[in-house]
Amino acid sequence: MNDYLKFEPSVKPLHKDSREDYWYLFKDNKLMVLKEKGEVKIPRWKDVDVLNISIYNIQSMGSYYNCNCKCGEIIDDINEENIEFLNLRTLSTLVDEESYLLASKANLLLNWLKLNQYCGVCGSKMYKKDSKFERAMVCSNCGNTTWPRTSPAIIVAVTKGDRLLLAHNKYFPEGKYSVIAGFVEYGETFEDCVKREVFEEVGIKIKNIKYFGSQPWPYPNSMMIGFTAEYLDGDIKVDGEEILHADWFTKEEVLGLYNKSISIGSELIEWFLKNH
């Protein structure tokens, strides 16, 4: 299985508890990590057990290379030189993509649990369903059931010959740009969303929309679906609310305008740099 699926999701542990199991523990929305010889690592149970801490909201995530993965929250103060607490954006710059995605999954599961303590229908207390195959919260009064949900969003690299469309969002640091992105509306296909978002944000029409890849994005619970597309018609006219400036940039100009990271937005820009 490891050769095909490195991580196997599961509501219940797939293996006997082991001191080698991975534990993704959060405090104030920051992940506890070990720092060893300049590297950041996810703690195993053998690292956590000696800390004598209380763990809340424990959930099984699945199995990674035949080791159980679990997540939970702590409130205890930990004063160990080799332990730090990092937010996920910082973590993304320090670990490989697989480690980051598993940490993101842990954060998503914990947030889902916290946001569904009470029923959205009758307001009664919810409880975790005892199931080997189904992850769900059930209302103790009316039986309303809710499952983990993901909010799909598109992100697209639009090219015009040897230039790439980049936009400066009002929340970006000064001088930084990225590709166009936005949430999918109910009843909307991904492709239609790509067309709409580009037209709404910068006023141009596009063609040759092609799937690029996807990436979970825990801010707060998105699934980013990446595309490439080509310019068709129109002049750039930003919406002035979300997007403050947008333009076509050459490879040489693009290099200084974005922050390289493991995000799919960065991957799309690097795809352009490599192929144009």
N, C-alpha and C positions, 0 to 999 in steps of 0.2 A: 504493500500500500504506500510506503514512503516514497517509492520511485514515481508514483503517480499522483498521490495527494499527500503533501507534506503535513498539512493540517486537516484533521477530520472533525467537523463540528459535532457536538453531542450535548444533550441536555443533562445526561448523567455521565459520570466518569467512565471511560472506556477501559481503564486498567486499574489494578489494585493501587491504592495510595502508596506513593513512594517519596522518599526524601529528595528525589530528583525532579519531582513535579514542579512546573512553573506556577508562580503566584504573581498575579498582576494586582497590586494593592494601591489604592488611591486615597489620598488625604487632601481635602479641600481642592478636589479636581486635579491634583497633581500625582503623577505616578512615582512610586518608590522604586529606585534603581540602585544597583551596586556599582561602585567605581573601583575597578581593579586594573592596575598598570595602565592607566589612562583610557581604559575602555569602559563603556557603559553596558551593563548586563541586567537582564531580568532575573530577580532572585528566585532560587529554588526553595522548596520547603525546608531543606536543611539550613538555609540562611535565615528563613523567617522564624522557624521554631525556637531558635535560641534567643530571640528578641523578647519573648514572653509578652506578646501584645494580643489585644482582643480584636477579632475580625468580624465585621458585620456584612450583611447582604451578600453572603457567599453564593457564587454561581459557578457551575461547571461550564467551561467554554468548549472543551473538546480535547483532542489529542494532537500534539506536535512532536513528530519523530518518536512516537510511542511513549511520550510522557504526557500525563494529564496536565491540562491548563485550567487554572481556576482564577477567579477574580473576586475582589471584595473591597471593603472600605475600612479604614482605621481612623481612630481619633487620638491615639496615644502619641506623645512626643517621643521621638527617637533621636538619641544623641550618639550616633556612631560615625566615625570619621569616613567610613567607606560607603555611607548611605546618603543619598540625596533624593529630593522630590522635584520632578521636572514636569512642566506642562507639555502637552503633546507636540506643539509646534517646535519647541526646543528639542524634544526627543527626536523629531524627524530629521534633524541635522546631525545626529550623533550615532544613529543605528541604521542597520540595513532595512530595506523595505518590508521584508517579512516580519521583522520584530516590531516595526512601527504599526503595521496593519493589525497584528494581534493585540497590541496595546490599544489601538483604536476600537477594536471589537470589544475589549473588556470595558472600556469607557462607555461605549454605546449601550451595552447590556446593563451596566450599573445605572446609567441615566434613565433607561427604560423602566427599570424597577422602581426608582425613586419617583418617577412621574406618574406611576400607576398604582399608588398606594390606596387610592379611593376611586370608587366607581364613577364614571362619567355620566351614568344614567340616573342612579338613585343616591349616590354619595356614600354608600356603605363601604366598609373595609374590603379590600381585595386581598387575595392570597395566591401564592404560587401553585399552579396545578402540579400535582404529583404524577408526572408522566415520564416515561423513558424516551419518548420520541417527540413530544410537543412542548415547546416553551411558551407558556401563557400565564396570564394573571386572570383570576376568576373572581367575580363579585360574590361575597358571602351571603348576600341577600337575594339579588335578582338573577344571578347566574351570568350576567354580562361578561363576555370574555374578550380579552385584548391580547394581541400578539406583537412582538417587536416589529416596528415599521421603519421603512427607509424612504426618505424623500428624494426622488430622482431629480437630477439637474444635469443639463448639458454643458459642455465646454468645447469650443471650436476654434481651430486655427484656419483663418481665411487668408488665402493668398491671391495676389494679383501679379502674375508674372513672377519676377524675382523679389517681390516685396511681401511683407507680412503685415496684416492688420493687428495693431495693438492699441489698447485703450487704457486710459488712466482713470481709475475709479476714485471717487472722492475720499474713500477710506484708505487708499494706498499712500505709502510714504512719498514725499516729493521726488519727482523724477523717475518713478517706477511704473512700469506698464505690464499688462498681461493680455491674454487672449479673452474673447468674449465668453461669458458664462451666464446661466440663469436657470431658475427652477421650471420644471415641467408642470403645466396646468392639468387639471383633471380632464380626461378624455382626449388628450393631445398626444400625438406620436412624437418620438424623439426628433425625427426629421422636421416635422412642422415646428417644433419648439426651437430648433436651430434657426430656421428661417425667421421666425417671429422675433427671437431675442436679438439677432443681428440687426433686423430692420428697426426694431424699437430703440435699440441703444445707439446705433450709428447711421441709420437711414439708408442702408444699401441692400440690394438684392444679391443672392448668391445661387450657385449651381454646383453640381457634382459633389453632393454631400456623401461622405464615406465614413464608415465606422472606424475608429482608431483604437479604442481601448476603454477600460473602466477602472475606477478606483473608489473604494469606500472613503468617505471624508467626514470625520466626526465633528463637524462644526455647523449645526449640532448633530445631525443624523442623516447626512446626504450620501447618495451614490452618484458620483460624477461619471457621466458617459461622454467620452471624448469623440470628436469628429474632426475631419478636415473638410474644407470646402473651397470653392473658387469664386472670385468676383464675377458678377453678372452685369449689374447695372446700378447707376445712381452715384450721387456724391455724398461724401461723409458729412453727416449732420448729427452731432451728439445730442442726447436728450437733455443735457444740462442739469439733470437731477442726480442720477447715479453715475453717469459718465461725464467727466469734465473735458476730456480731450481724447481724440483718437486720430490715427494717421497710418499711412503705409510706410514701412521701414525696411531698409535693406539689411542684409546679413551683418554688415559692419556696424550699422546703427543699433541693431537689436541687442548686440552683446552687452552694452552697458545699461540696458533698460529693465532687465529682469533679474530676480534672485534665483539662482540655480538651486533646485531642491529635488526631493523625490516625488513631488506632486505631479499629477497628470498634466497640469498646466505647463509646468516646466518641461515635461516630456514632449509636449506638442511643439513648444518653441524650439527645443533641440532637434526635433524631427525636421523642422523648417531649415535650421542651420545646416543640417547634414545633407539635405536633399535639394537645396536650391542654391 
